[in-house]
C-alpha cells in the first residue's frame, strides 16, 4: 500500500454479519450449508494488484460469504497488514477488513457478468489517519476462463480523488485439480499519487479436497516504487495454504 497510505480486492476478496444471521435463522442446516462458504489461510506473503500489503511478510487471512436469492451475494474478507516499515512513524494499521455485496448472472452459455460494491476498512489507525474507501467493481467473463475487470473508486485511500483499475485475466484448468491463473493490470492512481503502474500476477493452484496449495508470482512496473514503499513492490514469489468450506 502507499507509504503511510493504504489501498486494498479481490474484486477479488471476501459480509455483513446481520445479513448472514438473518438468513441463517430462516434456513435449516442443509440450506445453511448451501448458502454459506468460508475459508482460512496462511501465506508467506500476498499481493493485491501486484503490491504486498504486508511488506513481504507472513499473512493470515479468513473469509466468509453467502449466496442470496436471484444471483446476489455478500462476503467479508480479513487479513493482517503492515503498510509502514519499522523505521517510519507508525500508522496503527494492523488489519484490513473488506465487506462486499454483489450480483452475478450468466448471460448465456458463454458470457457472465459480476457487479460488486466493496467497502475497504482499516481499523485501529492512529488519530488523523483514515484509509477507508469504497470501490465499484464490474467483471465480464467469457467461457469461464477469460475475464476483464474494471474497478473504480471516487475516494481512493480516503484521499479525496478517484482511481481506476483495469485488469484482464485467464484461468486454465490443468491436470489433477490444478489451475493456472494469470492476471495483467493497470492501476491508474494519477489523481491521488501522480502516477499509474502495471502489474502481473500468476498462480499455480492444486486442490486436495477442501485444501488448496498455491504457488504465486507477482511483479510491478518501476512506477509502483513512486507510489508505494519499495518493500511492497517489485517481484516476489509466494506460497500459500487455504482451507475452504
N, C-alpha and C positions, 0 to 999 in steps of 0.2 A: 504494500500500500504506500501511498506517497509519504515521504518522510514527514512525520508529525501530522499527517493527514491519513484518511483511510481510502477505502474503495472496496467493494467486496463483490452469484450466481449464481446456482448454477442454474440466472437462467437455469440455473444449472445446478441448483442446490435444493435444499429442502427446508404451527397450524393452530391456528388459534385454538387453545385448549377448550374453550367454551363450546365451539362448534363441534369438536370431536366428542365432547362429553354428551352433548345433546343427541348426536347420532347414536352413541353407544347405549344410552338409556332407552332408545326406541328400537333397538335391534337385539336379536338373540345372539348366542355365542357364535354360531356358524356365520351369521350375517356380519358380525364384527370382524371375523377373520377375513372375510372377503373385502370389507370396506377399508381396513387399516393395513398399512405397511410401515415398516420401520427398519432402521439399521444402526449399527455401531461399528466404528472402525478406527484403526490407528495407521499412521504412516510415517515414514522417515522425513516427509515434508509434504506440502501440497501446493498447488498453484491455482490462481484464479486469473484467467486471461493472461496466462504466462508468467504472472508475478507471484512470488511467495509471500503470503500474509504472515508467515512465521519467521521470516528472515532466514529460511533454510533449515529451521529446526523441526523437531518432532511435532506431529499433530494428532490430536484425538478428537473424533467427531461423532455426532449422532444425528439421526433424522427420524421423523415420524410424519406420516401422511395419510390422507383419507380420500377415497373416491366418492364423490357425491353424485346425486342423480343428474341425468341429462348431460353428462360429459364434464361436469365441473369437478374440481378437486381443490384440496388445501393441504399445506405442508409447513413444517418447520425444520430448520437445519441449524446446527450449532457446532462451533469449533473454537479451540483456543487460538489466539493470535498474538503477534508481537510486532508492531509496526516500527518501534523505535529501538535502536541499539542501546546497550547499557551506557555508552559514552555520551548520550544525548539526554535532554530533560525528559522525564517520564510523562507519557500522556495518560496513563492509567488504564488504557485499553488492554484487556486480557482475553476477552471473549467476543465472538460475533454470533448473533442470532438472526437468521433470515426467516421471515414469515411471508408466505405466499398463498395467493388464491389464483386459480386459473380455469381455463376452459379448453378442452381438447376435442377435436372432431375429425373423423375420417371423411374426406370429401367424396372419395370413390376408392376403388381398389388399389390406387397408386398414391394419391395425394392426401395429406393430412395437415391440419393446422393446430397450433397451440398458442394461446394468448395468456399471459400471466402478469399479475401485479405483485411486486416483491418489495417488502419493507426490510431494509438492512439496518440492524441495530447493534450498537457497540456500547453496552452498559459499563458503568464504572469509570468512565473517563474523568479526568480532573476538571475542576471548575474552569470554565472558559473554553473547553474543548468539546465539540459536538460533531461526530462524524455521521450521524444517522441520515439516511436518504432513501428515496423511493426510486423504483425503476419499472418501466413498462417493457415487456419482452414479447416479441412475436416470432414464431418459428414456423417455417414451411418445410415439410418433409416429403420426399419422393421415394416410393418403393421401400420405405422403412430403413433406408441406408443413407440417403443423401439429404442434407438439411442446410437451410440458410436461415440465419437468426439475426434480428436487429433488436438491440436493447437501448432504450432512451431514458435519460433522467433529466428532469428540469432543474435539479439541485444536487449535482454530484458531490458527495462528501460534505454536504451542507455548506458548500462554497458560494451558493447563490448563482451558479452558472450551469449550463446544460452540458451533457455529454452524449455521445452515440457510440455504440459498439457494433461492428459488423463482423459476422463470422460465418464461415462455411465449414461443413464437416462431413465425414463419411465414416460409416461403420461397416466392417467386413467380417462376416462370420467365417472363422477358420475351423480346423478340425478340433474334435474333443472339447466342445463347450468353450472354445477360445475365440475372443473377439478383438479385432484391431480397430482402433478409433483414431482418426487424425483430424485435428482442427487447425484452421488458419484464420486469424482475425486481425482487424484493425480497430484500435480503441482511440477514438477521437476525443482527446482531453484538452484541445487547444484553448477553449474558452476558460477553463479552470486553471490549467497549468502551462499554457503556452505551447503545447506540442501534442502530437499523437505518436503512437508506436504500433508496430506489428508484432505478432506472436505466433508461435506454432506449438501445439501440444499433441503428443501422440501417446497412446497407451496400448498395452497388450494385456488383456484380462482373461484369466482362466477361472471358471466356476467349478467348485466342488460342492455340490448340493446347495446349501444356503450360504456358503462361504465363497468369496471371490478374492483372488490374489491378483494384484495389478502392478505391472512394471511400467512406469511412465517416464517420458522425457518432455521437457519444455525449454523453450528458448525465446528471448525477446530481442527486438532490434536495439541498436545502440541508443536510440532516442528515449528508451524507457529509463535510462540512468539519469536523465534530466528531470524526471518526474518522481521516481521512487528512490528509496535508499538502494545503493548499489548491491547490498547483500541480498536484496529481493529480486534482482533482475539477472539477465544472462542465462546461461544454460545450466540445467540441473537434471539429475536422474533420481527417481523416487520409487520406493517400494511401499505398497500399502496392503492391508488386510481388512476386509469388510464382511461382516455377518449381517444378513438381512432376513426379514420375516414378513 
